[in-house]
Structures are given as structure tokens and as C-alpha cells.
């Protein structure tokens, strides 16, 4: 009986940890068997401040995936949004690697989350003609620029969609959870002139009404800042007009209503879109979302790396290379 090829990916984000377990079938496509998700504990502002808490979060996410998949895994590929432009990739990588090992798992490799997401979202054509992938995470945003079929530049910004919620909470004198609710409900859409927003004050003892236009202006200001920082990063590598593939967005922040029109205008690219993973079988519609692109991309990446390391030159490798 042929040995089954099981791959596990672990996406360690600033707000949540997602574990994915997949079996790579004879056709080269990873079929997801199980996924697990839990809040990220032990990470703050791009550094690990509590290894014990992070280890528990990792263990919980993996256990949930193992339970769904009915598999026990030993080795894991890890993705993280933190890069050298922030607190230092080497320091964070060592901290994260130690937390993974404390769970008893063997660490195969750590890669930036935006690079993992590219495995699930970008086609060969996207990578060849020139495309920027932007992962809008919780407290960070990451970019990966591809051209000529190669990854030519990655960059991380110390700002993400959580900052929008914080801005709303601060400016409207409400809670972070209310700020998050307003962000998701309103986004960058043009509000109805007559419909005021009802929000809870800090402490939740009082309800107040605020102007939707005022809330939208707060959201727009922060989103514009993130996009302008992204444009600066793109300019370090190329001119936006030299990227015919335009910009593809992923991550939880990409679900913000009205993001694409503003992004097209600020980034000065020919086209913009939201990327959702669609190359692998998933155990439910919930998981076909930009939120899980990095985790799903990891199992594709891991499958390719495993077979390249094995030195096999059969049809397996040829089929898996189509994911690139």
C-alpha cells in the first residue's frame, strides 16, 4: 500500500492561528482534510512576549485540525506576517520556531504569510506578467511583487485592519469591539444621509448616535494611509504601471466594503481584485475566503517542497509545479 502524503500548514497571524492538514493525491492537488482556528496569544506588536501562551494557541489550532482530519501530524510548515522591516525577521523566527518545537512538532520551514498566500491565489500568468499581492492582516500588511515568474520583492507594513477599528474606537469614544462592528458594517461605502449610526459608549452604559459620514472619514483616512505606504513600497521595486497584473488583495482586511475603487486610485495600477483560494478541495464554504489564503497556500507550498527535497522527477513534480 502506497504511503500517504500528508502536509500540515500553520498560519500564525497577529489575531488568529489557522492550521490546515491536507493529503496530496495522485493528481497533485492537496485535498484538505481538516482545519483549525483559534485566537493568537503571546504575540504583540510583531514580537513574541509569551512563548507559553503562543505554544498553547498553536497546540489548540493543530489539535482542532487533527480532530477534523482524523490524522496526527509530526511536521509543520509555518507562515507569519512579520518580516525584517519590522522587529527583525531573525529574532521573531527564532521565537516562533521555539514555540512550535515546544508543542512537540518538527518545524519544516517558516515563510512570510504573503508568500504562502501567493501559492493559493496567483497563477503562472500573474507571476510572469507582473503582479503585486497585498495581504491586509490585523496589525500588519504585507506585499509580494512578482515579475517574470519570480518573487522580486517582499515588504511588511506595521499597520493593518485592526488600526481602523482602533481609530474608530478612539475618535468616536467607543469600544474596540464597536469599532470593529462599525468597520465591517460601513466600510468605505457611501452612507445613507438620513441613517445615523447607533453606538455604545465605553463601558456600554449609554447609546449614542454618530454621523455615518464621520465614521466613514475615519475609515478612509486609515485605509488611504495603508495604501499610500504600499505604493511607496512598490516604488522601491518598480513602477506600478509596469505591473499589468495589477494588485490582488487577500487577508481579512480585503473584505472591507469599497476597498477596491480606492486601491485602484491610490496604487495607480491597471486592475484590482480580491483573491480567494480555489485550487484545493476544502471541507466547507466557510474556508473559501481570503482570510484563509495563507494557511491553504502553505499546504501547496509544503507539498511542492517535500517532493523537490525527495528528488523525484515523476509526474508528481510536473503537476505540482503547475501551482506556482
C-alpha positions as CSV (number, residue, x, y, z in Angstrom):
1,X,0.0,0.0,0.0
2,X,1.4,3.4,-1.0
3,X,2.4,5.7,1.8
4,X,0.0,8.7,2.1
5,X,1.5,12.1,1.7
6,X,0.1,14.3,4.5
7,X,1.1,18.0,4.7
8,X,0.3,20.5,7.5
9,X,0.4,24.3,7.3
10,X,0.3,26.6,10.3
11,X,-0.5,30.3,9.6
12,X,0.5,32.3,12.7
13,X,-1.2,35.7,12.3
14,X,-1.4,38.6,14.7
15,X,-5.0,38.0,15.5
16,X,-5.6,34.3,14.8
17,X,-3.7,31.0,14.1
18,X,-5.0,28.7,11.4
19,X,-3.9,25.1,11.0
20,X,-4.5,23.1,7.8
21,X,-4.0,19.4,7.2
22,X,-4.1,18.1,3.6
23,X,-3.4,14.9,1.7
24,X,-1.8,15.3,-1.7
25,X,-3.5,13.0,-4.1
26,X,-2.2,11.2,-7.3
27,X,-3.3,14.2,-9.3
28,X,-1.0,16.5,-7.4
29,X,-3.9,18.5,-5.8
30,X,-3.9,18.8,-2.0
31,X,-7.2,17.8,-0.6
32,X,-7.9,19.5,2.7
33,X,-8.8,17.0,5.4
34,X,-9.1,19.3,8.4
35,X,-8.7,22.9,9.5
36,X,-8.5,24.5,12.9
37,X,-8.6,28.1,14.1
38,X,-8.1,29.9,17.4
39,X,-7.1,33.4,18.6
40,X,-3.4,34.2,18.7
41,X,-2.0,34.6,22.2
42,X,1.5,35.6,23.1
43,X,2.3,38.0,20.2
44,X,2.2,41.7,20.4
45,X,3.5,44.4,18.0
46,X,5.5,41.9,16.0
47,X,7.2,40.1,18.8
48,X,6.6,37.1,21.0
49,X,6.2,38.3,24.6
50,X,4.8,35.0,26.0
51,X,6.1,31.7,24.5
52,X,3.9,29.6,26.7
53,X,0.8,31.3,25.6
54,X,1.8,31.1,21.9
55,X,2.6,27.5,22.3
56,X,-0.9,26.8,23.7
57,X,-2.5,28.7,20.8
58,X,-0.5,26.7,18.3
59,X,-1.3,23.4,20.0
60,X,-5.1,24.2,20.1
61,X,-5.2,25.1,16.4
62,X,-3.3,22.0,15.4
63,X,-5.5,19.8,17.7
64,X,-8.7,21.1,16.0
65,X,-7.3,20.4,12.6
66,X,-6.1,16.9,13.6
67,X,-9.6,16.1,15.1
68,X,-11.3,17.1,11.9
69,X,-8.8,15.3,9.7
70,X,-8.6,12.2,11.9
71,X,-4.8,12.5,11.5
72,X,-1.8,13.0,13.8
73,X,0.9,15.2,12.3
74,X,4.6,15.5,13.1
75,X,5.9,18.1,10.8
76,X,4.6,21.6,10.0
77,X,5.2,24.4,7.6
78,X,4.7,27.8,9.2
79,X,3.7,31.2,7.8
80,X,4.0,34.5,9.6
81,X,3.2,38.1,8.6
82,X,6.3,39.6,10.4
83,X,9.3,40.4,8.2
84,X,12.7,42.0,8.7
85,X,11.3,45.5,8.1
86,X,9.5,45.3,11.5
87,X,11.1,44.0,14.7
88,X,13.6,41.8,12.8
89,X,12.7,38.6,11.0
90,X,15.6,36.6,12.5
91,X,14.5,37.4,16.1
92,X,10.9,36.6,15.5
93,X,11.7,33.5,13.5
94,X,13.7,32.1,16.4
95,X,10.9,32.9,18.9
96,X,8.2,31.4,16.7
97,X,10.4,28.3,16.0
98,X,10.9,27.7,19.6
99,X,7.2,27.9,20.4
100,X,6.4,25.4,17.6
101,X,9.0,23.0,18.9
102,X,7.6,23.2,22.4
103,X,4.4,21.7,21.0
104,X,6.4,18.6,20.0
105,X,6.1,19.3,16.3
106,X,9.0,19.3,13.9
107,X,9.4,22.6,12.1
108,X,10.0,22.2,8.3
109,X,10.2,25.9,7.3
110,X,9.0,29.4,8.1
111,X,8.0,31.7,5.3
112,X,6.2,35.1,5.1
113,X,2.5,34.7,5.0
114,X,2.1,36.7,1.8
115,X,4.4,34.3,0.0
116,X,2.3,31.4,1.2
117,X,-0.9,33.2,0.1
118,X,0.6,33.6,-3.4
119,X,0.7,29.8,-3.8
120,X,-3.1,29.7,-3.4
121,X,-4.0,32.8,-5.2
122,X,-1.6,33.6,-8.1
123,X,-1.4,31.9,-11.4
124,X,1.6,31.4,-13.6
125,X,0.4,34.2,-15.8
126,X,0.0,36.5,-12.7
127,X,3.6,35.9,-11.7
128,X,5.0,36.2,-15.2
129,X,3.4,39.5,-16.3
130,X,3.9,41.3,-13.1
131,X,1.5,41.4,-10.1
132,X,1.5,42.7,-6.6
133,X,-0.2,40.6,-3.9
134,X,-1.2,42.5,-0.7
135,X,-2.2,40.7,2.4
136,X,-4.2,43.0,4.7
137,X,-3.8,41.4,8.1
138,X,-4.8,42.5,11.6
139,X,-1.8,44.6,12.8
140,X,0.4,44.3,9.7
141,X,0.1,44.4,6.0
142,X,2.4,42.6,3.6
143,X,3.2,42.8,-0.1
144,X,4.8,40.4,-2.5
145,X,5.7,41.6,-6.0
146,X,6.1,39.0,-8.8
147,X,7.6,39.6,-12.2
148,X,9.0,37.3,-14.9
149,X,7.7,34.3,-12.9
150,X,9.8,35.2,-9.9
151,X,9.3,36.7,-6.5
152,X,11.2,40.0,-6.8
153,X,10.3,41.9,-3.6
154,X,8.5,41.5,-0.3
155,X,7.7,44.2,2.2
156,X,5.8,44.5,5.5
157,X,4.0,47.5,6.9
158,X,3.4,47.8,10.7
159,X,-0.2,48.8,10.1
160,X,-3.3,46.7,9.4
161,X,-7.1,46.5,9.6
162,X,-7.1,46.4,13.4
163,X,-5.8,50.0,13.3
164,X,-9.1,51.0,11.6
165,X,-11.1,49.6,14.4
166,X,-8.8,51.3,17.0
167,X,-9.2,54.7,15.1
168,X,-13.0,54.4,15.2
169,X,-13.0,53.5,18.9
170,X,-10.7,56.4,19.8
171,X,-12.4,59.1,17.6
172,X,-16.0,58.0,18.4
173,X,-15.3,57.3,22.1
174,X,-16.4,53.8,22.0
175,X,-15.0,50.3,22.4
176,X,-12.7,48.3,20.1
177,X,-15.5,45.8,19.5
178,X,-17.9,48.6,18.5
179,X,-15.2,50.0,16.2
180,X,-14.8,46.6,14.6
181,X,-18.6,46.3,14.1
182,X,-18.8,49.7,12.5
183,X,-15.9,49.0,10.2
184,X,-17.5,45.8,8.9
185,X,-20.9,47.3,8.6
186,X,-19.9,50.6,6.9
187,X,-16.6,50.1,5.2
188,X,-15.9,52.7,2.5
189,X,-19.4,52.7,1.2
190,X,-21.2,56.0,0.8
191,X,-23.6,56.1,3.8
192,X,-27.3,56.9,3.6
193,X,-27.7,60.6,4.6
194,X,-30.6,60.0,6.9
195,X,-29.3,56.9,8.7
196,X,-27.2,57.7,11.8
197,X,-25.2,55.0,13.5
198,X,-26.1,54.0,17.0
199,X,-23.1,53.0,19.0
200,X,-22.3,52.1,22.6
201,X,-20.1,54.3,24.7
202,X,-17.1,53.0,26.6
203,X,-18.5,50.8,29.3
204,X,-21.6,50.0,27.3
205,X,-23.9,52.0,29.6
206,X,-25.0,54.6,27.1
207,X,-26.2,54.5,23.4
208,X,-25.2,57.4,21.2
209,X,-25.8,58.3,17.6
210,X,-23.0,59.4,15.3
211,X,-22.8,60.5,11.7
212,X,-22.1,57.8,9.2
213,X,-20.1,60.3,7.2
214,X,-17.8,61.0,10.1
215,X,-17.2,57.3,10.7
216,X,-16.5,56.7,7.0
217,X,-14.0,59.6,7.0
218,X,-12.1,57.9,9.9
219,X,-12.0,54.6,8.0
220,X,-11.0,56.3,4.7
221,X,-8.1,58.1,6.4
222,X,-6.5,55.0,7.7
223,X,-7.1,52.9,4.6
224,X,-5.6,55.6,2.4
225,X,-2.5,55.7,4.7
226,X,-2.1,51.9,4.3
227,X,-2.4,52.1,0.6
228,X,0.0,55.0,0.3
229,X,2.6,53.1,2.3
230,X,2.1,50.2,0.0
231,X,2.6,52.4,-3.0
232,X,5.9,53.6,-1.5
233,X,7.0,50.0,-1.1
234,X,6.0,49.2,-4.7
235,X,8.1,52.2,-6.0
236,X,11.1,50.7,-4.3
237,X,10.9,47.8,-6.7
238,X,9.2,49.1,-9.9
239,X,6.7,51.5,-11.3
240,X,3.0,50.5,-10.7
241,X,2.2,50.8,-14.4
242,X,4.8,48.1,-15.1
243,X,2.6,45.6,-13.4
244,X,-0.1,44.5,-15.9
245,X,-1.5,42.0,-13.4
246,X,-2.3,44.9,-11.1
247,X,-3.0,44.3,-7.4
248,X,-4.6,41.3,-5.8
249,X,-5.8,41.7,-2.2
250,X,-6.1,39.0,0.4
251,X,-6.4,38.7,4.2
252,X,-9.3,39.7,6.5
253,X,-8.8,43.4,5.7
254,X,-9.5,42.8,2.0
255,X,-13.2,42.2,2.9
256,X,-13.6,45.8,3.7
257,X,-16.6,47.2,1.7
258,X,-15.5,49.6,-1.0
259,X,-11.8,48.8,-0.8
260,X,-11.1,48.2,-4.5
261,X,-12.0,51.5,-6.0
262,X,-9.8,53.4,-3.6
263,X,-7.0,50.9,-4.0
264,X,-7.0,51.3,-7.8
265,X,-6.9,55.0,-7.5
266,X,-4.1,55.2,-4.9
267,X,-1.9,52.4,-6.1
268,X,-2.1,53.6,-9.8
269,X,-2.4,50.0,-11.1
270,X,-4.5,48.9,-14.1
271,X,-6.7,46.4,-12.2
272,X,-7.5,45.3,-8.7
273,X,-9.3,42.3,-7.3
274,X,-9.9,40.2,-4.2
275,X,-8.1,36.8,-4.2
276,X,-9.8,33.7,-2.8
277,X,-8.2,30.2,-2.7
278,X,-9.7,27.9,-5.2
279,X,-7.0,25.4,-6.2
280,X,-7.6,22.9,-3.4
281,X,-10.6,20.9,-2.1
282,X,-11.8,22.4,1.2
283,X,-14.2,20.9,3.8
284,X,-16.7,23.7,3.7
285,X,-17.7,27.0,2.0
286,X,-16.5,28.9,5.2
287,X,-12.9,28.2,4.3
288,X,-13.1,29.6,0.7
289,X,-12.2,33.1,1.9
290,X,-9.2,35.5,1.6
291,X,-8.9,35.1,5.4
292,X,-7.6,31.5,5.0
293,X,-5.4,32.0,1.8
294,X,-2.1,31.9,3.6
295,X,-2.9,28.7,5.5
296,X,-4.2,27.0,2.4
297,X,-1.2,28.2,0.3
298,X,1.1,26.6,2.9
299,X,-0.1,23.1,2.1
300,X,0.5,23.7,-1.6
301,X,3.9,25.1,-0.8
302,X,4.7,22.3,1.6
303,X,3.7,19.6,-1.0
304,X,6.0,21.2,-3.6
305,X,8.9,21.4,-1.2
306,X,8.6,17.9,0.0
307,X,8.7,16.5,-3.5
308,X,11.6,18.7,-4.5
309,X,13.6,17.6,-1.5
310,X,12.9,14.0,-2.3
311,X,14.4,14.4,-5.7
312,X,11.5,12.8,-7.5
313,X,11.2,13.7,-11.2
314,X,8.0,11.9,-11.9
315,X,4.6,13.3,-13.0
316,X,4.1,14.4,-9.4
317,X,6.5,17.2,-9.6
318,X,5.3,18.3,-13.0
319,X,1.7,18.5,-11.8
320,X,2.6,20.3,-8.5
321,X,4.7,22.8,-10.4
322,X,1.5,24.0,-12.1
323,X,0.5,25.5,-8.7
324,X,3.4,28.0,-9.0
